[in-house]
Amino acid sequence: MLVVTAVAVVAVVVLGIVQATRPVGRSAAPVAASTAPSAVPSRSPSPSPSPSLSPQGGSWAYQLQDYPRGRLDQLAAGPAGLVVIDLARDADTGYFSAAEIDRVRANGKRVLAYFEIGSIEDFRPEYPVLRRDAADLIANEWADWPGEYFVRYWDQRWWDRVVRPRVDQALRAGFDGVYLDTPLAYEEIDLAAAQGRDRDALARAMAGLITRISRYAKDRSPDFLIVPQNSPELRHQPGYTAAIDGIAMEELFFQATDQRCTEDYCAENLAETRALRDAGKFVLSVDYATRPADVRAACARYRAENFTGTVTVVDLDRTAPPCP
């Protein structure tokens, strides 16, 4: 989802943090329908040493839109060791260039490319092409996000037309990894659009897609980071945990906005996230709060859990200050 939501969690291996959400209007340059992706050159090494990720007190940045003057200078100069930005600059203005990503990485930061793998927004450049040539890939609209549609992500054409070209673009631009939103499509897609699959089969298919992304990207760049957002319970699917480097989690402690997360699923998500942390995966946690007391409370939880966290706004249109 591109218009306003995000997430993250932290860990023990590598980074800094920002927050994630579905922003309002982030873009991606058009992708040719079913042509094979162009060759992806090997990534050059990071211009400066990679930051180590402290289990406690680390910070990350999550901004998907409204970059000042359309540039990444503010994120490059900020305190976060890990930055999550959209693969594209904004809706319909093209992709970030390798030179732009290198300037952020030159400050010792890692940069992850955000995009969705289980849904597509109607402002994405691939959308009209899919509507015209492969409309059957597009399933039900997401009621919470008008203009965003779940997709039949298990279909080979989704890989060929959308997912693989996006991974290729992230590799070409020199990103350190990908930040994969909407794995939760397996829970939200209308079963009437699932072509006979039940939720268990849909979960296996989503885990399989993420595993395929990991294998494809790491074959080309072994240190490339794979970070899905939400749905930590996918760790129970064969091969999933080994395929990812970290997990990003939204609203573990505060839901948008300034609402403590007290439902049963909040505790379930936290338990699954802890299990991934204990398996050696870093956790990027993002909560949505603005009241100072709530921000402090969320930050205290990150420290207690050894998560890397950020507290921000759901529009993901600004950089949040690091935890005090």
C-alpha positions in Angstrom: 0.0 0.0 0.0 1.5 3.1 -1.0 -0.5 5.8 0.5 -0.2 5.6 4.1 1.1 3.0 6.4 4.3 1.4 7.4 6.2 -0.6 9.8 9.3 -1.9 11.2 11.3 -3.8 13.8 14.9 -4.1 14.7 17.6 -6.6 15.6 21.0 -7.8 15.9 22.9 -7.5 12.8 23.1 -4.5 10.8 21.3 -1.2 10.5 19.4 1.8 11.5 15.7 2.6 11.2 12.9 4.7 9.9 9.2 4.0 9.7 6.8 2.6 7.2 3.3 3.0 6.2 1.3 3.3 3.1 2.0 6.8 2.0 -0.2 8.8 -0.2 1.1 8.8 -3.5 4.3 7.2 -4.0 5.4 6.1 -7.4 7.2 3.6 -9.5 8.4 4.1 -13.0 6.5 2.1 -15.6 7.5 -1.5 -16.1 7.3 -3.2 -19.4 4.5 -5.8 -19.3 6.1 -9.1 -19.9 9.5 -8.5 -21.2 12.5 -10.0 -19.4 14.3 -7.6 -17.1 17.5 -6.0 -18.2 20.7 -7.4 -16.9 21.5 -6.4 -13.3 25.1 -5.4 -12.7 26.8 -6.5 -9.5 26.5 -3.9 -6.8 29.6 -2.0 -5.9 30.6 -2.2 -2.2 29.2 0.3 0.2 31.1 3.6 0.0 31.8 3.4 3.7 31.7 0.7 6.3 28.2 -0.6 7.1 26.9 0.5 10.5 26.6 -2.2 13.1 23.1 -2.5 14.6 22.9 -2.1 18.3 20.2 -4.3 19.8 19.2 -1.4 22.0 18.9 2.3 21.1 19.3 2.0 17.4 17.2 4.1 15.1 15.8 3.8 11.6 13.9 6.1 9.3 10.8 5.4 7.4 9.7 8.0 4.8 7.8 7.1 1.7 6.8 10.5 0.3 7.2 14.3 0.4 11.0 14.3 0.4 12.2 18.0 0.7 12.8 19.3 -2.8 12.4 15.7 -4.0 15.8 14.9 -2.6 17.1 12.5 0.0 19.6 14.9 1.6 17.7 15.1 4.9 17.6 11.4 5.3 21.3 11.1 4.3 22.3 13.6 7.0 20.0 12.3 9.7 20.9 10.1 12.7 19.2 6.8 11.5 21.5 4.0 10.4 18.9 2.4 8.3 16.5 4.2 5.9 13.4 2.9 4.2 12.2 4.8 1.1 10.0 4.0 -1.8 11.6 2.3 -4.7 10.4 5.3 -6.8 10.7 9.0 -6.0 6.9 9.7 -6.0 4.0 8.5 -8.0 4.9 9.0 -11.7 8.2 10.9 -11.3 10.6 8.0 -11.9 13.0 5.9 -9.9 15.7 7.0 -7.5 19.0 6.8 -9.3 22.1 4.8 -8.2 23.9 8.1 -7.6 21.2 9.3 -5.2 21.2 6.0 -3.3 25.0 6.1 -3.1 24.9 9.5 -1.6 22.8 8.2 1.3 25.0 5.1 1.7 28.1 7.2 1.6 27.2 8.4 5.2 27.4 4.8 6.4 23.7 4.1 6.1 21.8 1.1 4.7 18.9 1.9 2.4 15.9 -0.4 1.8 13.5 -0.1 -1.2 9.9 -0.2 -0.2 7.3 -1.8 -2.5 4.2 -4.1 -2.2 4.1 -7.7 -3.2 0.5 -8.6 -2.4 -1.4 -5.6 -3.7 -1.2 -2.8 -6.2 -2.4 0.8 -6.0 -4.1 2.4 -9.0 -1.5 5.1 -9.3 1.4 2.7 -9.8 2.6 2.6 -13.4 2.1 -1.1 -13.7 -1.6 -0.8 -12.8 -3.0 0.4 -16.1 -0.9 -2.2 -18.0 -2.3 -4.9 -15.8 -5.9 -3.7 -16.1 -5.5 -3.7 -19.9 -3.5 -6.9 -20.5 -3.9 -9.1 -17.3 -7.0 -7.8 -15.5 -7.6 -11.2 -14.0 -4.5 -10.7 -11.8 -6.3 -7.9 -9.9 -8.6 -9.1 -7.2 -10.8 -7.2 -4.7 -10.2 -3.7 -3.6 -8.9 -3.2 -0.1 -11.7 -1.5 1.8 -9.3 0.3 4.2 -7.3 1.7 1.3 -9.5 2.9 -1.6 -7.7 2.5 -4.9 -5.6 -0.3 -3.7 -6.3 -3.9 -4.9 -5.1 -7.3 -3.7 -3.6 -9.4 -6.5 -3.2 -13.0 -7.4 0.4 -13.0 -6.2 0.9 -16.7 -6.8 0.5 -16.2 -10.6 3.7 -16.4 -12.6 2.7 -13.3 -14.5 2.7 -11.2 -11.2 6.3 -12.3 -10.8 7.2 -11.5 -14.4 5.4 -8.2 -14.8 5.8 -6.6 -11.4 7.8 -8.3 -8.7 11.0 -9.3 -10.6 11.3 -6.0 -12.4 11.0 -4.2 -9.0 13.7 -6.3 -7.5 15.9 -5.8 -10.5 15.4 -2.0 -10.2 16.4 -2.1 -6.5 19.5 -4.0 -7.4 20.4 -1.7 -10.2 19.9 1.4 -8.1 22.3 0.0 -5.4 19.8 -0.4 -2.6 21.0 -2.6 0.3 17.8 -4.6 0.3 14.0 -4.6 -0.1 11.2 -3.8 2.4 8.3 -5.9 1.3 4.8 -4.7 2.2 1.4 -6.5 2.1 2.4 -10.1 2.9 -0.9 -9.8 4.8 -2.7 -10.1 1.4 -3.0 -13.8 2.2 -5.4 -12.9 5.0 -7.2 -10.1 3.3 -7.8 -11.2 -0.2 -11.4 -12.3 -0.9 -11.5 -16.1 -0.9 -13.8 -15.8 -3.9 -10.8 -14.4 -5.8 -8.4 -17.0 -4.5 -9.1 -19.6 -7.2 -10.0 -22.4 -4.8 -7.2 -21.7 -2.3 -7.9 -21.6 1.4 -6.0 -19.4 3.9 -3.4 -22.1 4.6 -2.7 -22.4 0.9 -2.6 -18.7 0.5 -0.1 -18.4 3.4 2.2 -21.0 1.7 2.0 -19.1 -1.5 3.0 -15.8 0.1 5.9 -17.4 2.0 6.9 -19.0 -1.3 6.9 -15.6 -3.0 9.1 -14.0 -0.4 11.4 -17.0 -0.5 11.6 -16.7 -4.3 12.5 -13.0 -4.0 15.2 -13.8 -1.5 16.7 -16.5 -3.6 16.6 -14.4 -6.8 18.1 -11.3 -5.1 20.8 -13.1 -3.1 21.9 -15.0 -6.2 22.8 -11.6 -7.6 23.9 -9.9 -4.4 24.5 -12.2 -1.5 24.3 -9.5 1.2 21.0 -8.1 -0.2 18.6 -7.7 2.8 15.1 -9.2 2.7 12.7 -7.5 5.1 9.0 -8.2 4.9 6.5 -6.0 6.8 4.0 -7.6 9.2 2.6 -11.2 9.2 5.3 -12.6 11.4 3.3 -15.8 11.7 4.6 -16.7 8.2 7.7 -18.0 10.1 5.9 -21.3 10.5 6.0 -21.8 6.7 8.8 -24.0 5.5 11.9 -22.0 4.4 10.5 -18.6 5.3 12.6 -17.8 8.3 15.8 -18.8 6.5 14.9 -16.6 3.6 14.5 -13.3 5.5 17.1 -11.1 7.3 14.7 -9.1 9.4 11.1 -8.4 10.1 9.3 -5.0 10.2 6.3 -4.7 12.4 3.7 -2.0 12.6 1.6 -1.1 15.6 3.0 -3.6 18.1 2.5 -1.1 20.9 0.5 1.9 19.5 -2.0 1.9 16.7 -2.8 5.0 14.6 -2.9 7.3 16.4 -2.0 7.2 20.1 -4.1 4.1 20.7 -2.5 1.4 22.8 -2.5 -1.9 21.0 -4.4 -4.1 23.5 -6.3 -6.6 21.2 -5.4 -10.3 21.3 -3.7 -10.0 18.0 -1.3 -7.5 19.4 0.0 -10.0 21.9 0.1 -12.7 19.2 2.1 -10.5 16.8 4.5 -9.6 19.6 5.1 -13.3 20.5 5.7 -14.2 16.8 8.1 -11.2 16.4 10.0 -12.2 19.5 10.4 -15.7 18.1 12.0 -14.2 14.9 14.2 -12.0 17.0 15.3 -15.0 19.0 16.0 -16.8 15.7 18.6 -14.1 14.9 16.4 -11.8 12.7 16.6 -8.0 13.3 13.3 -6.3 14.1 12.3 -2.9 12.8 9.3 -1.7 14.8 7.1 1.3 13.9 4.3 2.7 16.0 2.0 5.7 15.3 1.9 8.2 18.1 2.3 11.9 18.6 1.7 12.5 22.3 5.1 12.8 24.1 4.1 10.3 26.8 3.1 7.7 24.2 6.3 8.2 22.2 8.3 7.7 25.3 6.3 4.6 26.2 6.9 3.1 22.7 10.6 3.8 22.9 10.9 2.2 26.3 9.3 -1.0 24.8 11.8 -1.0 22.0 14.6 -0.9 24.5 13.1 -3.6 26.6 12.5 -5.9 23.6 15.9 -5.2 21.9 14.0 -3.9 18.8 15.0 -1.0 16.6 12.1 1.3 16.7 10.6 4.5 15.3 7.5 6.4 16.3 5.9 8.4 13.5 2.8 9.4 11.6 0.8 7.1 9.3 1.3 9.3 6.3 5.0 8.5 6.4 5.7 11.9 4.9 8.4 13.1 7.3 11.3 11.8 9.3 10.6 11.1 12.9 13.2 12.0 15.5 15.1 9.1 17.1 13.9 7.8 20.4 15.0 9.9 23.4 
